[in-house]
Amino acid sequence: MPKGRRPGTAPESQMAAAHLLERREPRYAINIEIAVSGIDRNGEVFHERAVTTNVSEWGCAFLLSIELRKNDILALRVVSSDKAQRYSPPETMFQVMRVIPEGDLWFVGAWKMDAADVWGSALETAAEPEQTAFRSRNAADRKKRRETSGNADPQ
C-alpha cells in the first residue's frame, strides 16, 4: 500500500474518476475569481483570469476567451482578494468536460482531478444550490444528440 493512504481508501485518481461517472452534486451560483493556465488549441501556453459562474465540490464552470477542447487539462487557482495573504493558494488540475461558444467567449465546464479543497469556505457559506444547472446540462446534451443523429428530440 502506498505511503500516506489509509487502509481501505482508494487513490485520489480513482475517487475522482468514480465521482465523474455518478456526479449529481449540487452546484452553487458563486462568482469566484480564478487564474486559469493551460495549453490552447495552437499548442501555446496561456494564463487568463476568469470568474466562475457556478461551482460544486468537484467542478466549476466559467467563461474564457480561449477556445479549448474537451479533455484538455487546466491548472486552476483561486485568486485571493486578501492583500495581506502571504501565500498563493495551490493550483489544482481540472479536466475540461464541456466547451460551448457563448458570444465572443467560451463557456467551459471542468471537473477536478483530485480531492483537493479548491473552494475553501465558499461552498460552506453558499445559500442554495443552483437548480437550473442540471436542466441546462440535459438540454445541451439533448441538442448535441439531435445534431449528431439528425433526429428531432422532443423537449
HUNORBEL-V58584 format. One record per residue. N is the residue number from 1. RES is the residue in three letters. BURIAL is I if it has 16 or more other C-alpha atoms within 10 Angstrom, else O. D_CENTER is the distance of its C-alpha to the mean C-alpha in whole Angstrom. Layout:
# HUNORBEL-V58584
n: [N:N]
res: [RES:RES]
burial: [BURIAL:BURIAL]
d_center: [D_CENTER:D_CENTER]
This chain:
# HUNORBEL-V58584
n: [1:2:3:4:5:6:7:8:9:10:11:12:13:14:15:16:17:18:19:20:21:22:23:24:25:26:27:28:29:30:31:32:33:34:35:36:37:38:39:40:41:42:43:44:45:46:47:48:49:50:51:52:53:54:55:56:57:58:59:60:61:62:63:64:65:66:67:68:69:70:71:72:73:74:75:76:77:78:79:80:81:82:83:84:85:86:87:88:89:90:91:92:93:94:95:96:97:98:99:100:101:102:103:104:105:106:107:108:109:110:111:112:113:114:115:116:117:118:119:120:121:122:123:124:125:126:127:128:129:130:131:132:133:134:135:136:137:138:139:140:141:142:143:144:145:146:147:148:149:150:151:152:153:154:155]
res: [MET:PRO:LYS:GLY:ARG:ARG:PRO:GLY:THR:ALA:PRO:GLU:SER:GLN:MET:ALA:ALA:ALA:HIS:LEU:LEU:GLU:ARG:ARG:GLU:PRO:ARG:TYR:ALA:ILE:ASN:ILE:GLU:ILE:ALA:VAL:SER:GLY:ILE:ASP:ARG:ASN:GLY:GLU:VAL:PHE:HIS:GLU:ARG:ALA:VAL:THR:THR:ASN:VAL:SER:GLU:TRP:GLY:CYS:ALA:PHE:LEU:LEU:SER:ILE:GLU:LEU:ARG:LYS:ASN:ASP:ILE:LEU:ALA:LEU:ARG:VAL:VAL:SER:SER:ASP:LYS:ALA:GLN:ARG:TYR:SER:PRO:PRO:GLU:THR:MET:PHE:GLN:VAL:MET:ARG:VAL:ILE:PRO:GLU:GLY:ASP:LEU:TRP:PHE:VAL:GLY:ALA:TRP:LYS:MET:ASP:ALA:ALA:ASP:VAL:TRP:GLY:SER:ALA:LEU:GLU:THR:ALA:ALA:GLU:PRO:GLU:GLN:THR:ALA:PHE:ARG:SER:ARG:ASN:ALA:ALA:ASP:ARG:LYS:LYS:ARG:ARG:GLU:THR:SER:GLY:ASN:ALA:ASP:PRO:GLN]
burial: [O:O:O:O:O:O:O:O:O:O:O:O:O:O:O:I:O:O:I:I:O:O:O:O:O:I:I:I:I:I:O:I:I:I:O:I:I:I:I:I:O:O:O:O:O:O:O:O:I:I:I:I:I:I:I:I:I:I:I:I:I:I:I:I:O:I:I:I:I:O:O:I:I:I:I:I:I:I:I:O:O:O:O:O:O:O:O:O:O:O:I:I:I:I:I:I:I:I:I:O:O:O:O:O:O:I:I:I:I:I:I:I:I:I:O:O:O:I:I:O:O:O:I:O:O:O:O:O:I:O:O:O:O:O:O:O:O:O:O:O:O:I:I:O:O:O:O:O:O:O:O:O:O:O:O]
d_center: [30:28:29:27:26:27:29:28:24:22:20:17:16:18:16:12:14:16:13:11:15:15:12:14:13:13:11:12:13:13:13:12:13:11:13:11:13:14:16:17:18:22:21:21:19:17:16:15:14:12:12:9:10:9:7:8:9:7:4:3:5:8:11:12:16:15:15:13:13:12:11:12:11:9:11:9:12:12:15:18:21:23:26:28:25:26:23:20:17:16:13:11:10:6:7:7:8:9:11:13:16:17:20:20:16:13:11:7:5:3:4:6:10:12:13:13:13:11:11:15:17:15:14:18:19:17:20:19:16:15:17:17:13:14:17:16:13:17:19:17:17:21:21:20:22:25:25:25:28:29:30:30:28:29:27]
